[in-house]
């Protein structure tokens, strides 16, 4: 994540907040990410930004009727036609949504 942020910014900068979206199928544990993020961010020159998580749902599309909906439980039927033939559209992501750069005036206080 920090490498992605550094590429976008051009160099490490002190950050105040990093917002990450995480889907339930991503395999990423927010607790584990929080635990390791802080010391690595400090060492890499990003300061101690707050890490904010936006949890995403699992969105599926029905192959029979084309309906799109959030899957509430694994293997659930399409609420429109009852089919179980559905494709996952989202829920596997772990994405840096935004970063907030620390204001230099604030940082000096």
C-alpha positions in Angstrom: 0.0 0.0 0.0 2.7 2.4 0.9 4.5 1.7 -2.4 1.4 2.6 -4.3 1.0 5.8 -2.2 4.6 6.8 -2.8 4.3 6.2 -6.6 1.2 8.5 -6.6 2.8 11.2 -4.5 6.3 10.9 -6.1 8.0 10.7 -2.7 7.1 9.9 0.9 5.2 12.8 2.6 3.7 13.0 6.1 0.1 11.8 5.9 -2.7 12.5 8.3 -5.2 9.8 7.0 -5.3 6.9 4.6 -8.7 5.5 3.6 -8.8 1.9 2.4 -11.8 -0.1 1.1 -11.8 -3.8 1.9 -14.1 -6.4 0.6 -15.0 -9.5 2.7 -13.4 -11.8 0.0 -10.1 -9.9 -0.1 -8.4 -12.1 2.5 -7.2 -8.9 4.2 -7.8 -8.6 8.0 -8.3 -4.9 9.0 -6.9 -5.7 12.5 -3.7 -7.2 11.0 -3.3 -4.4 8.5 -3.7 -1.8 11.3 -1.2 -3.6 13.5 1.6 -3.6 10.9 0.8 -0.4 9.0 1.8 2.2 11.7 5.4 1.1 12.2 6.0 0.6 8.5 4.5 4.0 7.7 6.7 5.7 10.2 9.8 3.9 8.9 9.0 4.8 5.3 8.6 8.5 6.0 4.8 8.8 6.0 4.5 9.7 9.7 1.6 8.2 11.7 -1.5 8.5 9.5 -4.9 7.4 10.8 -5.9 4.2 8.9 -9.6 4.3 8.0 -11.4 1.3 6.6 -14.5 1.3 4.4 -15.9 -2.2 4.3 -17.5 -3.2 1.0 -20.2 -5.8 0.4 -20.2 -8.6 -2.1 -22.0 -7.6 -5.2 -23.2 -10.3 -7.6 -24.9 -10.4 -11.0 -27.4 -13.1 -11.9 -26.5 -15.0 -15.1 -30.2 -15.8 -15.6 -32.0 -12.5 -15.3 -29.0 -10.0 -15.2 -30.1 -8.6 -11.8 -27.4 -7.1 -9.6 -27.6 -7.1 -5.9 -25.6 -7.4 -2.7 -25.1 -11.0 -1.6 -26.3 -11.3 2.0 -25.3 -14.9 2.6 -23.1 -17.4 0.6 -25.0 -19.4 -2.0 -28.2 -17.3 -1.7 -30.6 -17.3 -4.6 -31.2 -14.3 -6.8 -34.0 -12.3 -5.2 -35.6 -11.7 -8.6 -35.6 -15.1 -10.3 -34.3 -17.6 -7.7 -31.3 -18.7 -9.7 -28.1 -19.6 -8.0 -26.0 -19.0 -11.2 -24.4 -15.7 -10.2 -21.0 -14.0 -10.8 -19.2 -12.0 -8.2 -18.7 -8.4 -9.3 -17.0 -7.0 -6.2 -16.0 -7.9 -2.7 -12.4 -9.0 -3.4 -10.9 -5.6 -3.4 -8.4 -4.0 -1.1 -8.0 -0.5 -2.5 -6.4 2.7 -1.3 -9.3 5.1 -1.8 -7.7 8.3 -0.6 -4.8 9.9 1.3 -4.8 13.1 3.2 -1.4 14.9 3.4 -0.5 16.5 6.7 -0.8 20.3 6.6 2.7 21.7 7.2 1.5 24.5 9.4 -0.4 22.0 11.6 2.6 19.7 11.7 4.8 22.5 13.0 2.6 23.2 16.1 
